[in-house]
């Protein structure tokens, strides 16, 4: 994989995360409801998940940057499981 392709894919994933967060905030404003605690935790985890692609775009792709995103995803799954249980 070339460096340019890796940066494009990371930018695309960053746009996807931003789209999910924007949709969540838009739904909150349109429906005029406060988010539940699980929704708040998921929004925080999505914001933390975006750190990996940001680091990849800024400093170039590295396994440690992908590890940050993977750790955020696992932590988000753990928080969601705990909240549901």
Buried (B, 14 or more C-beta within 10 A) or exposed (E): EEEEEBBEBBBEBBEEBEEBBEEBEEEBEEEEEEBEEEBEBBBBBBEBBBBBBBBBBEEEBEEEBBEBBEBBBEBBEEBBEEBEE
